[in-house]
Amino acid sequence: MTEESPRRRGRRRSQEAERAILDQAMLILLQYGLQGFTLDRVAAAASVSKATIYRRWRSREEVVLAALGAIPSIKAEIKGNVIESLTGVIQQFVELVKNTPGQLEAQTRMVTMMPSLVAQCADNPALMEALHTYIEQRKAPVREILDHAISSGELLAPQNVDLLIDAIMGPIVLRLFLGGGDVSEDATRELIRLVVCGANTLK
């Protein structure tokens, strides 16, 4: 018991340090962009040494990839119908952003700075892939629900599923991060009902 305690404390401190590094790495990436992203800034913001960072990752690019990969994901849940399923998954995202410390700030900066980050990563295939993975991670639960609704016959197969996903998520992103609009469950449900019903009338 006494022999295990120091190791447990060490693992916990190690996990806390890693979480702090990744959290601060994301904030610095969003604040300064890729060109201004340095491990010195990350170390200072996370209150760790650069040696602590280098024990986990070999370069600043690896830290950026790890930070993007550590963003919490949302799981699709198939409920009574496609509208309820989509409402549920969108509200998961809303609650994550609103209730997880630092998430609203980080996600807001990600939304507003994504075009700049994409441009800065244009010459770095690994980082560009990580950004696209982040975007797809946000879309994946909605895509899964739509695919299920299409396969069950509840939803007509659209010509462009990605366009439908954007139509569902776009207003939520606008309200949550940029417009300060209503993102309550009832408001989300009505918005999704409008989009889904509209999609089902298109041929």
C-alpha positions in Angstrom: 0.0 0.0 0.0 2.7 2.4 1.0 4.9 1.3 -1.9 2.1 2.0 -4.5 1.1 5.4 -3.2 4.1 7.3 -4.5 3.6 5.7 -8.0 0.0 6.6 -8.0 0.7 10.2 -7.0 3.4 10.3 -9.7 1.0 9.0 -12.4 -1.7 11.5 -11.3 0.8 14.4 -11.4 2.0 13.2 -14.8 -1.6 13.0 -16.2 -2.3 16.5 -14.7 0.8 17.9 -16.4 -0.1 16.4 -19.7 -3.6 17.7 -19.5 -2.3 21.2 -18.7 0.2 21.1 -21.6 -2.5 20.1 -24.1 -5.0 22.6 -22.8 -2.5 25.4 -23.0 -1.2 24.2 -26.3 -4.6 24.6 -27.8 -5.2 28.0 -26.4 -1.8 29.2 -27.6 -2.4 27.7 -31.0 -5.7 29.6 -31.3 -4.3 32.8 -29.8 -1.0 33.1 -31.8 -1.6 30.7 -34.7 0.8 28.1 -35.9 3.6 30.6 -36.7 3.5 32.0 -33.1 3.2 28.6 -31.5 6.3 27.8 -29.5 7.1 25.2 -26.8 8.5 28.0 -24.6 5.0 29.6 -24.5 3.4 26.2 -23.9 5.8 25.4 -21.0 5.3 28.8 -19.4 1.5 28.7 -19.7 1.3 25.1 -18.4 3.9 25.8 -15.6 6.1 22.9 -16.7 9.6 22.7 -18.1 10.4 22.2 -21.8 12.0 18.9 -20.7 8.6 17.7 -19.4 7.2 18.4 -22.8 10.0 16.7 -24.7 9.6 13.6 -22.5 6.2 13.2 -24.2 6.6 14.7 -27.6 9.5 15.2 -29.9 8.5 18.5 -31.6 6.0 21.3 -31.5 4.2 19.7 -34.4 3.6 16.6 -32.3 2.3 18.8 -29.5 -0.2 20.5 -31.9 -1.4 17.1 -33.2 -1.8 15.8 -29.6 -3.8 18.9 -28.6 -6.1 18.6 -31.5 -6.6 14.9 -30.8 -7.4 15.5 -27.2 -10.5 17.5 -27.9 -13.5 15.7 -26.3 -15.7 13.8 -28.8 -19.4 13.4 -28.9 -21.2 10.1 -29.3 -24.3 9.6 -31.5 -27.3 8.1 -29.8 -30.1 6.8 -31.9 -33.4 7.7 -30.2 -37.1 7.6 -31.3 -36.7 9.5 -34.5 -34.1 11.4 -36.5 -35.1 14.8 -35.0 -34.8 13.6 -31.4 -31.5 11.8 -32.2 -30.0 15.0 -33.8 -31.4 17.1 -31.0 -29.7 14.9 -28.4 -26.3 14.9 -30.1 -26.3 18.7 -30.7 -27.3 19.3 -27.1 -24.3 17.1 -26.0 -22.1 19.4 -27.9 -23.7 22.5 -26.4 -23.5 21.2 -22.9 -19.8 20.2 -23.4 -18.9 23.6 -24.6 -20.9 25.5 -22.0 -20.1 23.4 -19.0 -16.5 22.3 -19.5 -14.0 24.9 -18.1 -12.2 26.6 -21.0 -14.1 24.8 -23.7 -16.3 27.8 -24.7 -13.2 30.0 -25.1 -11.2 27.3 -27.0 -14.0 26.3 -29.3 -15.0 29.9 -30.0 -11.4 30.7 -31.0 -11.3 27.5 -33.1 -14.4 28.6 -35.0 -13.2 32.2 -35.6 -9.6 31.2 -36.4 -10.1 28.0 -38.4 -9.6 29.7 -41.8 -6.3 31.2 -40.6 -5.1 27.9 -39.1 -6.0 26.0 -42.3 -4.0 28.6 -44.3 -1.0 28.3 -42.0 -1.0 24.5 -42.2 -1.2 24.4 -46.0 2.5 23.4 -46.2 2.3 20.9 -43.4 0.3 17.8 -44.5 0.3 16.2 -41.0 -1.2 19.3 -39.3 -3.6 19.8 -42.2 -4.8 16.3 -41.7 -5.2 16.9 -38.0 -7.4 19.9 -38.6 -9.6 18.0 -41.0 -9.8 15.2 -38.4 -10.9 17.8 -35.9 -13.6 19.0 -38.2 -14.8 15.5 -39.1 -14.8 14.6 -35.4 -17.4 17.4 -34.9 -19.5 16.2 -37.8 -19.2 12.4 -37.3 -22.1 11.9 -34.8 -24.5 13.9 -37.0 -23.4 12.0 -40.0 -24.0 8.7 -38.2 -27.5 9.6 -37.3 -28.3 10.8 -40.8 -27.0 7.6 -42.3 -29.1 5.6 -40.0 -32.2 7.7 -40.8 -31.5 7.3 -44.6 -31.0 3.5 -44.3 -34.2 3.1 -42.3 -36.2 5.1 -44.8 -37.1 7.9 -42.4 -35.1 10.5 -44.3 -34.8 10.8 -48.1 -31.2 10.4 -49.3 -29.9 14.0 -50.0 -27.7 14.7 -53.0 -25.1 16.1 -50.6 -25.0 14.8 -47.0 -22.2 17.2 -46.0 -24.4 20.2 -47.1 -27.2 18.8 -44.8 -24.8 18.4 -41.9 -23.7 22.0 -42.4 -27.3 23.2 -42.5 -27.9 21.4 -39.1 -24.7 22.5 -37.3 -24.2 25.9 -38.9 -27.0 27.7 -37.0 -25.9 26.1 -33.7 -22.3 27.2 -34.2 -23.5 30.7 -35.1 -25.7 31.0 -32.0 -23.3 29.3 -29.6 -20.1 31.1 -30.6 -20.9 34.2 -32.5 -24.4 35.4 -32.1 -25.4 34.6 -28.5 -28.7 33.1 -29.7 -31.0 30.5 -28.1 -29.3 27.1 -27.9 -31.9 25.5 -25.5 -33.1 22.0 -26.3 -36.5 23.2 -27.5 -34.9 25.8 -29.8 -32.4 23.2 -31.1 -35.3 20.7 -31.8 -37.3 23.3 -33.7 -34.3 24.3 -35.8 -33.5 20.6 -36.6 -37.2 19.9 -37.4 -37.2 22.8 -39.9 -34.0 21.5 -41.6 -35.0 17.8 -41.7 -38.5 18.5 -42.9 -37.1 20.8 -45.6 -34.6 18.1 -46.7 -37.4 15.5 -47.0 -39.3 17.7 -49.5 -36.3 18.0 -51.8 -35.9 15.5 -54.7 
